[in-house]
Amino acid sequence: MNRFPVQVHAHRTESLSRWLWLVKWLLLIPHYLVLAVLWVAFVVTTVVAYVAVLVTGRYPPAIFAFNVGVLRWTWRVNYYGYQVLGTDRYPPFTLADVVDYPARLHVEAPTRQPRWRPLVAWLFAIPHLALIGALSGAAWRFRSDDTAASMPLGVVGLGLLIAGTGLLFAGRYPRGLYDLLLGVARWSLRVTAYLALLTTRYPPFRLDQGDDEPDGPTGPDSPDGSSIQPHADDGARLITEAPPQGPAAQGSAATPAVALVAGVAMLLLGAGTGAAGAALIGLGHNRDANGYVTSPRLQVSSPTAAITVEGVSLHVGDLWTRNLSSIGGVRVTATSAAGTPLFLGIAEQNAVDEWLTGTAHDGIINLTRTGSRYERTSGTVRGVPAPAGQSFWLATATATGAAPTVLNWQATDGDFAVVLTNADGTPAVSPATVTVATQVPDPTPLAVGLLGGATALVILGFWLVYLGATRIGRRHPPNPPGGSPTSPPVPTPVPALV
């Protein structure tokens, strides 16, 4: 039969530990850290492969070998860990095929690809991604105000929970459940390989379950000349390719590994630097002609005598430089919905605390899309002495009628509080609309510098990842000869990281 080019094989361990699955997440942390780096490199090399196929119609062999190795490593970790829980044998740290490990993956390299495939492969994969997401994603979602939480109990998560519970209390892993989880994993690997252009065949919409591919093993007379031999010890499938890929590259693995890690670090640093630069560009776009950036409108009200924003710590020197006179300008505007005269004041935190001692007031502790959250300071709901007559204010503003109350203040270092009250100090601050504007220097020069640095980091990181990945790929051909159809494979010792 015509096999799918991405072949996922496994051999279930019948005697699994009752409790080991509870701590596999801890044991797999080293693998997760390495795979995080490898998958960043996988994305980079796949982008290079997309361009190569688009221009030449061929997939670079070294990149093909590296990407297959990443998928192979990922499959071993997922089979041991929280995708199948199929074995208790710890996965090896290698991109190479380990012929005696109970989870193996093989991808038959296409000789040539249509140049248009990189333009549409992602589009064709959307139906598969939607179905796999439904199988693997969260089943329940909880929402409270602006907070949402998901429980990862889709088909895969719930199946793993049932399998783990069965192992823990009964020492049994239902075979049908194992086959189902393995089928979802096989489907995911096929789609990932298709998205990475590792195969030209469109994945079937099938949940192929069980240890072996549904087409069964092929013998020496198969059309592609490949063969599969049972492993003498554990029954894992051995796949022997024809023709072989040639000798692996020699030399130390340390240099390409260091280049790969350094490249990934530069890419992440470049992404963070670029995000900061883009944020500054957005900040500059929101500045008005006087350099002020204004917050969204905030609706406030309180039955007490004052609404406060406390614990405002300002360190003007942190805003890039003290030499720019535009730094530190603050403008607070409050408009009463009922036309009640309002008072705005800014003072040192200690002075405000002393003034409001024993008087209940509402402090704003959180801002949300639907309004404000307050924390009421205990005390008597009463009026306060006429706020405008106090001498501790650093800046004040009052207005009569429906006119907005606008407070302007040149910020200095220290800890401050902002207070909104009725102009006569009586309780029950009527509903008001408040905005806060901060004067900031033009961030464009800094933003341009950050974006330029980010571009340089990304280019250098991209190049280092490419060099490291291709060197590693040459060391691990994707289809190494693993024995002959008539002899069992020799167990391969676990190699180093790469």
N, C-alpha and C positions, 0 to 999 in steps of 0.2 A: 504494500500500500504506500501511497505518497505521504510520507511523514511531514509534519510541520517542522520547519528548519530550527525552531527553538525547542529543544528537547529537555524536559525537566524530569529527572528520575530520583527516586528515593527508595529507601529500605527501612521500614518501620522497625524500631526496636520493641520487641514484645514485652520485655521486663523493664518498665520505666519506674523510676523512683517515685514514691508517694509524695514526697515533700520538696524535691529539688526545684520544681517549677516555681515555688514560692520565692526563691532567691536567685533565679536565673537572671533577673534584671540587674542584680548587683554584679554577678559574674561577667555579664556581657558589657559592662561599662567600658572596658578597654576597647572592645570591638566597636561600640557605638562611637567612641571618640575617633577611632581611625576611619570608620566609614563616613563620618561627617566630613572629614577632609577629602576622602576619596570621591564622595558624591559631588562636592563642589568641583573637583577636577573632572568628574564625569560630565557635568554640565558644560564645562569649558571645552573639553575634547569633542563633545557632541556638536557644539557650535562650529568648531573647526571642521568636523566631518560633514556637517550640512553644507558649508561653503565648498568643501572639496567635491562633494557629490554634485552640487549645483554647477560647478565649473568644469569638472573632469568626468563626472559620471562614475567615479570610483571612490571607494571608502579606503582611506589610508590604512594599510595593514597593521601598523604599530598601534594606532588609535583603536582599531577594531579589537586587537588583542587586549589592550588595557580595559576597554569598556566591558568586554565579555568577562574579564577577570573581576571587575567590580560587581557585576551581576552575580557571578559565581560565589564570591565572598558573601554578598548580601543574602543569597539563597541559603547558604550554609548556616548563617547566623539566624535567619528567620525560621529555618527548619528546627534548629535547636531551641530557639526562643519563642517569642510570642506571636507566631503566625501559624505554627503547626504543633509545636511541642512533640516532635516526632522522635527525638533521640536525646539521650543524656550524655552523649559523647561530645566533649567541648570542641567547638570548631577551630580549625587551625588558622593562623595568621598568614595567609598567603593568597595571592591572586591566581595561583596555579591550580590546575585540577588535581585533587587528591583522590586517587582511584579507589581507595578503600574507605572513604568517608561515606556515610549512608545518604547523603544528599549531594547530587551532582547536576551540573547544567552544561549543555553543549549547544553551540549556535553554529550552524553551517554558514560559512561566509558566502555571500552572493558575489558572483564574478563581476557583474556590472549592474548599475542601477540607473533608472530613468532620471534624467537631470531635473525634472519637474517635481520629483517626490518631496524634496525638502520644503517646497512651497505649500504642500497640501497634506502632508503626513499627519500633522497635528490636528487638522480639521477632520480627517477621516477617523482619528482615534477618539473623538469626542463621545460617540455613543458607548464605546467600551469604557472610557473613563467614568461616564455617568453611572453605568451599571456596577463597575468595581467600587466606585464611591458609595453606592447604595449598599453594597455587601459589606464594605469595610468601615463605613462611617458610623457616626453616633446615631443611636436609635431614639434617644430622648433628649429633649432640650428644655431647660428651665429658665425662666426670665423673671427678674424682680427689679422693678424700676429700670435702671440703665445697666443692670448686671445680668449677663447671660452665662449659663453654665451648661456644658454638655457631658453626658456620660458615655464613654466609648464602648457601648454595648450594641453594636450592629451585629450582623450575622457572625462575623469573625470573632469579635469580642465576646459575644454571648456563647459561641461555640467553645472558645478557649476556657471560659469560666466553667462551663459544664464539664469539659474534659479535665480541668484541674481539680474540680470538686470530686469527680469520679475517681481520679487517681488518689486523692488525699484520703477518702473514706472507704473506697472499695478496692483500690489498687487496679482498677480497670479503665481502659481508654476505649470507648466504643469504636469499632472499626468503621462504621458508616460515618461517624462524625470526623474521624481522621481523614477519610477519603474526601469528605466535603471540604475541609480546610485545605487539604493539599490541592484540590481542584481550583479553589479561589487563588491560591498562591501561584499555580501554573498559569492561570489566566492573566494574573498581574504581570508575571515575568514576560509572557508573550507580548503583551501590549507595551511594556517598557522597552523591550527590544525593538519593536516596530517603530516606536516614537524616536528611538535613537538611531534609526536606519540600519540596525544590525541585520535586518531581514527585509526582503522586498515583499514577502507574503503577508497578506492581510490576515490578522488573527481571526480565527473562527469564533462565532458567538456560542461557545460551548463551555460547560463546566466539566472538563474532563477530570474524572476522579481516579484515585488509585495511584499506586507507586509508579507504574509505567505509563508511557504514552499510549493513547488508545489504539494506535495503529500497530502496536506490538513491536517486538524486536525484529530487526532485519538480519538476514543471513548473508553469507558471502556472495550470494547471487543477486543482491539488491541492486537496483539501477545505478545508485551512486557509489557502489563498491564499498560501502561501510558495513561494519558488523558490530554485534553486541554480544558480549560474553558474560555469563553470570560470574559474580565474584565467588571465589571458593569459600570464603568465610561468612560473609553476611548477606549475600544475595544482591548487593548493589550492582547496577548495570555499568559495564565498561563499554565505552564508545571508542572505536578505533577508526580514525579518518584515513581517507586516501584522496589525494596524496598528502603526505606530511608537510608541515609548514616550513621546514628548514631549521637549522640550528638556532638555538637561543643566543642572545647577546651575552658576552662575557664581561667580567669586570665587577667592581664593587657595586652593591646596591645602595650604598649610603648616599652617594652623590645625587642620583635621581630622586631618592626619597627626600633629601634635604631640599632640593629644588622644588619638589612638589609641595611640601609643607610651607616653604617660604612663599611660594606663589599664591597658595590659598590664603595665607595670612595677609599678603599684600592686597589681594582682591577684597577681602573682608574690610580691611582698613580703608581701602579706596572707596568701597560702597558707603561706609559710615561717613567718610569725609565728604563724599559727593552729596549725601543726604543733608549734611549740615550746610553745605554750600547752597543747595536748593532751598532749604528752609530760610536762609538769609536772603536769597533772592525774593522769596515770597514775602518776607518781612519788609524788605525795601519797597515792594510793590504796594504794600498796605499803608505806607507812610503818606501823610498829607503834605501840603506845601511847607508847613512849619516843622516837619519831621516827627509828627505825633502818630502813634499807632493806637487806634481806639478799639476797646473791647466791644463785644456784643452788648445789647441792651439787657439790663438786669432789672427785674421787677421785685421790689422789696416792700415790706410793711411789718409792723410789730405793734402789739398792744402795750408794750413797755415804753419807756421814755427815750430809748436810744437804740440804734442799730450800729454795731461796730464791726470793723475788720481789724483784728488784733494780731500781734506777732509779725508785723511787716518788717523784715530785716533787709536793709538796703546797704550795699557796699558799692558805692559809685565807682570806685577804682576798678571793679571787676568788668565794667563795661568798656573794655579794650584800652581805654586811656583816660586820664584825668584832664588832659590838655584840650579836650574838645568842649567848648562851652555849652553845646546842645545837650550834653549828657545830664540826666537827672531831672528833667522837666516832667512834672506830673500835673494832670488836669482831671478833676473829678466833677461831673455834672449830674445834678439831681433835679428832676422835674416832678412836682406833686400833681397827681391826677385830680385832686379835689381843689387845687389852688391854695392849699395851706402853705404859709411861709415856712421855709425850711432853713436849717443851719447845717453847714458842713465845716468840720474842723479836723486838722491833723496835729497831733502832739506826740510827745514821747510816751511810750507805753506805760511807764511808771506813773506819770502825771494823770493819765486817763484812768488807770486803776484806782488811784487815790480819790479822784473826783467822783467815780461811780461806786465807791465802796458802800455796800448795804442797799444799793438800788438795783433792782432787776433790770437786765437789758439783754438783748438778743445779739449774739455774735455769729456772723456768717462763717461757717466752717467748710462748706462745700458748695460748688456751683455745678448744676446739671442743666441739661437741655430744657427741662421742664420748670426750673426755678432754682430756689436756694434752700439750703439746709441750715438751720440755726441751732445753736447751743445756748440755752438760757442760763445766764449767771444768776444764782439764787440771790434773793433779796426781796425787798418790798417794791411792789409796783406803785411807783410814785413819780412825781415830777422831779426835775433837777434844777439847781440854780441857773438863772439865765445864762445860757452857754456863751453868748457873745461877750459877757462881762468877765469871763475868766482870763487870767493873764498867762496861762501856760501854753496857749496855742502857738504853733509855729506858722500856721496859715489858716485863715477862716474865710467863709463866704456866707452871705445871707441874701435872700431875695424875697420880694413881696408878691402876693398874688400868684398868677400862673407862670410868672417868669422863671426860667431855669436858674438854679443856684449853681454857679460855676466857681470852683476853687482852683487856683493855680499855685503851685509850689515847686520851688527848685530843690530837689532832693539832696540830702546829705547822708553821711553814714550814720547808722544807728538802728534802734528798734522802735517802731512807731505804731500808732493805732489811728484809724480813720473813723470818725464818729458822725452819724447822721441823726439829727433830732429835729423836733419842731422848734421854730425860732424862739418861742416863749418857754421852752423846756417842759411843757406839759406832756403827760403820757399819751400813748396811742399815736405812733407815727403813721400817718396816713399812707396809702399805697403811693409809691413813687417809682419813676424810671431812672436808673442810675447807669452811667457809663464812665469808664476810666480810660484815660489816654496817657501814654508814656512817650516822652520824647527820646528818640534814639538816634545815634549818628547814622549816616548813610552806610549800609552794610555792603554796598556793591563791591568796593575794592577787596574786602576780605572774602566775599563770596566768590569773586573771580579767582582769587588765589587758591581757595579751597577746591574749587572745581578743577582748576588746572592741576593742582597736586593730586586730586583724585584720579584724573585722567592718566597722569603719569604712573600712578600706582597700579591702576587697572591694567594698563598696557604691559608694564613690567611683570605684574603678577600673572597675566594671561600667558605671557611668553615662558615664564618659569614653569607654570603648570603644564604647558604643552611639551616643553623639553623633558620634564620629569616623567610625565605620563608616557610619552613615546619611548623613552629609554626603558622604563619599567615594562611596557608592552612588549618590547623586543626580547626582554628576558623571559617572558612567559607567553610563548605562542599559544593562540586560542585552541588549536587542535593538535596537541602533541601526540606522537605515537605512544599509546599506553600499553602495548603488548600485542600479541597476535590472537586471531580468533581461536587458536587451539591451545593457548596457554593462559593460565590465570595471571592477573597483574601482580606485580611485586609491590607490597605496601610501600608507600612513599613517606619518608620521615617528614615531620612538620617543619617547613623552612622558616626562615626569619620573616620579618614584617612584609618585605617585598622581595 
